[in-house]
Amino acid sequence: MKNILLYTDTPQVGGAELQMFLLAKFLDKEKFTPILVCSNYPALDRWCDNFSKEGIKVIRINVKHKHDPKHYFELRRILKEENINLLHIHVWNPASCRYAFSAASSRKIPIITTEHDPFKLNLFKDLIKKRSLKKVNCVVTVSKNNQKILQKLYPEFKNKFVVIPNGIDTTWWHSQSLRITDLDRKKTKEELFLAHENSLIITSIAELHERKGLKYLIEAIPEIITKFQNIKLAIVGEGPQRNELEKLIKELKIENHVILTGRQKEIPKLLKCSNIFVLPSRREAFGLVILEAMISGLPIIASNTGGIPEIITANKTGILVEPESSQELSKALIKLIENDKKRQEFSLAGQKLVHEKFEAKKMAEEYAKIYENVN
């Protein structure tokens, strides 16, 4: 039995943190005992509760911020007291979790990391990154594209890089879908999307940040509504670009066709009440939300960037468009809006793909192989 410490210094919950939870949930408990260590930020409370409900031990570190050296001293203590055999660091930002590398190496404990969103760092942070990578036994990337980025940035460590794609809990998603009634769909359309019952709903779930390319999706709507009046674009999420996007919607005079819903909790219900899903990112490490939309039965339009083409095969499991192209988004949306048969084909192909390649249980099995081989 190996004790595996899963660690992050993240201040908030996102896709990387969901993967940590699914890994801990589906890891073979006869071979491994996962333990979560994270900061005591209130934003992480519900996430930590989910681990506890699965019987996974959670240890919170009382720190002020991610640069607080208390991370190092607390981790050293925890590694010893919990008799940890391997430290698995989830790097949500390429410069994050730096104290964990030193804490583990001082105890001579093997380290593996998962790089969720690698990109080029400034010179000072890059030096720290290289020192950290020297201490790591294995670096997992969530897509082949991420692996290529790291190999280009740090070619001296290329033999340490392996790819394990993210996964989702399909059983949970199906169980949530089965609970959604026709009345739920009607109420969601009317009360959240502010749309008619027979409206066609185009949904995007993303942080309101320029890297998500949402302005290009909004700019695609005027051309669409010249042909189809009964469509509604719902952008689900929050972020620094909200004011800019609201202003753009007003300038284009499409307030009746676009809504910014803010953050929402019942994502399965939102997706089951939608007809088309779009992720117009300018940069995307993986695109986990695409898997969630696929398992919900939605046809997908997404940018041909980052790890997205590793999920979507053009014109087989969805439509790929070039980033920053409102024209291509309009063209793709019109193609799907007027072709119900094509939407159904993409829906079935997407669900099949998720079950075959992106089950969370399969992801956990791949990590288990690494855990077994690292000493």
C-alpha positions in Angstrom: 0.0 0.0 0.0 1.4 3.4 -1.0 0.4 6.7 0.6 -0.1 9.3 -2.2 -0.2 12.9 -1.2 -2.1 15.0 -3.7 -1.0 18.7 -3.4 -2.0 22.0 -4.8 -1.6 25.6 -3.7 -4.5 26.8 -5.9 -6.8 29.6 -4.5 -9.9 28.4 -6.4 -11.5 25.4 -8.0 -11.3 24.8 -11.7 -10.7 22.0 -14.2 -7.4 20.9 -12.6 -9.0 20.6 -9.2 -11.9 18.5 -10.6 -9.3 16.1 -12.1 -7.6 15.8 -8.7 -10.9 14.8 -7.2 -11.7 12.3 -9.9 -8.2 10.8 -9.6 -8.6 10.4 -5.9 -12.1 8.9 -6.2 -11.3 6.3 -8.8 -7.8 5.3 -7.6 -7.5 1.7 -6.6 -7.8 1.9 -2.8 -6.4 -1.6 -2.3 -3.1 -0.4 -3.6 -3.1 3.3 -2.8 -4.3 5.7 -0.1 -4.7 9.2 -1.5 -4.5 12.2 0.9 -5.3 15.7 -0.2 -3.3 18.7 1.1 -4.4 22.2 0.1 -4.7 25.7 1.5 -7.5 26.8 3.9 -9.1 29.3 1.4 -12.9 29.3 1.8 -13.3 29.0 -1.9 -12.0 25.4 -1.6 -14.4 24.3 1.2 -17.0 22.6 -1.0 -14.3 20.9 -3.1 -12.7 19.5 0.0 -16.0 18.3 1.3 -16.3 16.2 -1.9 -13.1 14.4 -1.0 -14.2 13.8 2.6 -17.5 12.3 1.3 -15.5 9.8 -0.6 -13.6 8.8 2.6 -10.4 10.6 1.5 -8.4 12.4 4.2 -8.1 16.2 3.7 -5.5 18.3 5.4 -5.8 22.1 5.1 -2.7 24.3 5.5 -3.3 27.7 7.2 -1.6 30.1 4.9 -2.1 33.7 3.8 -1.2 33.2 0.1 0.6 30.8 -2.3 3.9 32.6 -1.6 3.7 32.0 2.1 6.7 29.9 3.2 4.5 28.1 5.6 3.6 25.8 2.7 7.1 24.4 2.9 7.3 23.8 6.6 3.8 22.4 6.8 4.4 20.0 3.9 7.6 18.7 5.5 5.7 17.9 8.6 2.8 16.3 6.8 5.1 14.2 4.6 6.7 12.7 7.7 3.6 12.3 9.9 1.5 10.7 7.2 4.3 8.4 6.1 4.0 9.6 2.5 5.5 7.4 -0.2 5.0 9.7 -3.2 4.1 13.3 -3.7 1.8 14.2 -6.6 1.9 17.9 -7.3 -0.9 19.4 -9.5 0.6 22.4 -11.2 -2.4 24.6 -12.1 -0.1 27.4 -13.1 3.4 26.6 -14.5 5.0 28.7 -11.6 2.8 27.3 -8.8 3.5 24.9 -6.0 7.3 25.7 -5.8 7.6 25.0 -2.0 6.4 21.4 -2.5 9.4 20.4 -4.7 11.8 21.4 -2.0 9.8 19.9 0.8 9.6 16.5 -0.9 13.3 16.4 -2.0 14.4 17.3 1.6 12.6 14.1 2.7 13.9 12.1 -0.3 10.3 11.4 -1.4 9.6 10.7 -5.1 7.7 13.4 -7.0 5.4 13.3 -10.0 3.6 16.4 -11.3 0.7 17.1 -13.6 1.1 20.2 -15.7 -2.4 21.3 -16.4 -1.7 24.5 -18.4 2.0 25.0 -19.4 3.3 28.3 -21.0 6.5 30.3 -21.2 7.6 32.0 -17.9 9.8 35.0 -17.3 13.5 34.5 -16.8 13.4 34.4 -13.0 10.4 32.0 -12.8 11.9 29.9 -15.5 15.1 29.3 -13.5 13.0 28.2 -10.5 11.0 25.9 -12.8 14.1 24.2 -14.1 15.4 23.6 -10.6 12.0 22.1 -9.7 11.9 19.8 -12.8 15.3 18.4 -11.8 13.7 17.0 -8.7 10.7 15.4 -10.5 10.6 11.7 -11.4 7.8 12.0 -13.9 5.8 14.9 -15.5 2.3 14.2 -16.7 0.7 16.4 -19.3 -3.0 16.3 -20.1 -2.6 16.5 -23.9 0.0 15.9 -26.6 0.0 19.6 -27.3 1.0 20.4 -23.7 3.7 17.8 -24.0 5.1 19.5 -27.1 5.1 22.9 -25.3 7.1 21.5 -22.4 9.5 19.6 -24.6 10.2 22.9 -26.5 10.6 24.9 -23.2 12.6 22.3 -21.3 14.2 19.8 -23.8 16.6 18.6 -21.2 13.8 16.9 -19.3 11.9 15.5 -22.3 12.4 11.9 -21.2 10.3 12.7 -18.1 7.2 13.7 -20.0 4.2 11.4 -20.5 0.6 12.1 -21.6 -2.5 11.1 -19.6 -5.7 12.9 -20.9 -8.2 14.3 -18.5 -11.4 12.3 -17.8 -14.9 12.7 -16.5 -17.2 10.6 -14.4 -19.7 9.5 -17.0 -21.8 7.6 -14.5 -22.4 10.7 -12.5 -23.2 12.8 -15.6 -25.7 10.2 -16.8 -27.4 10.1 -13.3 -27.7 13.8 -13.3 -29.2 13.8 -16.8 -31.9 11.2 -15.9 -33.1 13.6 -13.1 -33.9 16.4 -15.6 -37.6 16.6 -16.5 -39.4 18.4 -19.3 -40.5 20.9 -16.8 -36.9 21.5 -15.7 -36.0 22.2 -19.4 -38.9 24.6 -19.8 -38.1 26.5 -16.6 -34.4 26.7 -17.4 -35.1 28.1 -20.8 -37.6 30.7 -19.6 -36.0 31.7 -16.2 -32.3 31.4 -16.8 -31.8 31.8 -20.6 -34.8 34.2 -20.8 -35.8 32.4 -24.0 -38.9 30.9 -25.4 -39.6 27.2 -25.0 -39.0 26.5 -28.7 -35.8 28.7 -28.9 -32.6 27.0 -30.0 -30.0 27.5 -27.3 -26.3 27.9 -28.1 -24.2 27.6 -24.9 -20.7 28.4 -24.0 -19.2 27.8 -20.5 -16.0 29.6 -19.9 -14.3 32.2 -17.8 -15.0 35.7 -19.1 -11.3 36.2 -20.1 -9.8 37.3 -23.4 -8.1 33.9 -23.9 -11.5 32.3 -24.2 -12.3 34.2 -27.4 -15.9 35.0 -26.3 -16.0 38.3 -28.1 -15.6 36.5 -31.5 -18.6 34.2 -30.6 -20.7 37.3 -29.7 -19.6 39.0 -33.0 -20.8 35.9 -34.9 -24.4 36.3 -33.7 -25.6 39.3 -35.9 -25.1 37.3 -39.1 -26.9 34.3 -37.6 -30.0 36.2 -36.5 -30.5 37.5 -40.0 -31.5 33.9 -40.9 -32.7 32.5 -37.6 -34.6 34.7 -35.2 -35.3 32.0 -32.6 -31.8 31.5 -31.3 -30.3 32.5 -27.9 -26.6 32.5 -27.0 -26.0 31.8 -23.3 -22.5 32.5 -22.0 -22.1 30.8 -18.6 -19.2 32.1 -16.4 -17.7 35.1 -14.8 -14.5 37.0 -15.2 -12.6 40.3 -15.9 -14.0 40.7 -19.4 -17.6 40.9 -18.4 -18.0 44.7 -18.8 -16.3 44.6 -22.2 -18.6 41.8 -23.4 -21.7 43.5 -22.1 -20.7 46.7 -24.0 -20.1 44.7 -27.2 -23.6 43.1 -26.9 -25.2 46.5 -26.6 -23.2 48.0 -29.5 -24.3 45.1 -31.7 -27.9 45.5 -30.5 -28.3 41.8 -29.8 -29.4 42.0 -26.2 -32.5 39.8 -27.0 -30.3 37.1 -28.4 -27.3 36.9 -26.0 -27.2 36.5 -22.2 -24.4 36.4 -19.7 -25.7 34.2 -17.0 -22.8 34.5 -14.6 -21.5 31.4 -12.7 -24.1 28.6 -12.4 -24.1 25.5 -10.3 -26.4 23.0 -12.2 -24.2 22.6 -15.2 -25.7 19.2 -16.3 -29.1 20.8 -16.4 -27.8 23.8 -18.4 -26.2 21.5 -21.0 -29.3 19.2 -21.3 -31.4 22.3 -21.9 -29.1 23.5 -24.7 -28.8 22.5 -28.4 -25.3 23.4 -29.4 -22.1 24.0 -27.4 -19.3 26.3 -28.5 -15.8 26.9 -27.0 -14.2 29.7 -29.1 -10.9 29.8 -27.1 -7.8 31.6 -28.3 -5.7 29.2 -26.1 -6.8 26.0 -24.4 -4.7 23.5 -22.6 -7.3 20.7 -22.9 -10.9 21.7 -22.9 -12.5 19.6 -20.2 -15.9 21.3 -20.6 -16.0 19.9 -24.2 -16.2 16.4 -22.7 -19.0 17.5 -20.3 -20.9 18.9 -23.3 -20.3 15.8 -25.3 -21.5 13.4 -22.6 -24.6 15.6 -22.3 -25.3 14.9 -26.0 -24.5 18.3 -27.5 -22.8 18.8 -30.9 -19.6 20.8 -30.5 -18.0 23.7 -32.2 -14.6 24.6 -30.9 -11.3 26.3 -31.8 -8.6 24.4 -33.5 -6.0 25.2 -30.8 -4.1 23.6 -27.9 -5.4 20.2 -26.8 -8.9 20.6 -28.4 -8.0 18.8 -31.7 -7.1 15.8 -29.6 -10.7 15.6 -28.5 -12.5 16.7 -31.7 -11.9 15.1 -35.1 -13.1 17.7 -37.6 -16.5 16.8 -39.1 -16.7 13.5 -37.2 -17.1 14.4 -33.5 -17.6 18.1 -34.0 -16.6 21.2 -36.0 -13.2 22.9 -35.6 -12.8 26.6 -36.5 -9.7 28.8 -36.5 -9.3 30.9 -33.3 -10.4 34.6 -33.5 -12.7 34.1 -36.4 -16.2 35.3 -36.0 -16.9 34.5 -39.7 -15.9 30.8 -39.2 -18.0 30.6 -36.0 -21.0 32.0 -37.9 -20.6 29.6 -40.7 -20.3 26.6 -38.4 -23.3 27.6 -36.3 -25.5 28.2 -39.3 -24.4 24.7 -40.6 -25.6 23.1 -37.4 -28.7 25.2 -36.8 -30.1 24.3 -40.2 -29.1 20.6 -40.1 -30.7 18.6 -37.3 -29.4 15.4 -38.7 -25.8 16.6 -38.5 -26.4 17.7 -34.9 -27.6 14.2 -34.1 -24.6 12.6 -35.7 -22.1 14.7 -33.8 -24.1 14.1 -30.6 -23.9 10.3 -30.9 -20.2 10.4 -32.0 -19.3 12.6 -29.1 -20.9 10.4 -26.5 -19.2 7.3 -27.9 -15.8 9.0 -27.9 -16.1 10.1 -24.2 -16.9 6.5 -23.1 -14.1 5.0 -25.2 -11.3 7.5 -24.4 -12.1 9.8 -21.6 -13.5 7.9 -18.6 -12.1 9.1 -15.3 -11.6 5.5 -14.2 -9.3 4.9 -17.1 -7.4 8.1 -16.3 -6.9 6.9 -12.7 -5.6 3.5 -14.0 -3.0 5.2 -16.0 -1.8 7.3 -13.0 -1.7 4.0 -11.0 0.8 2.6 -13.4 3.1 5.5 -12.8 2.6 5.4 -9.0 3.6 1.7 -9.0 6.8 2.3 -11.1 8.1 5.4 -9.3 10.4 4.7 -6.3 
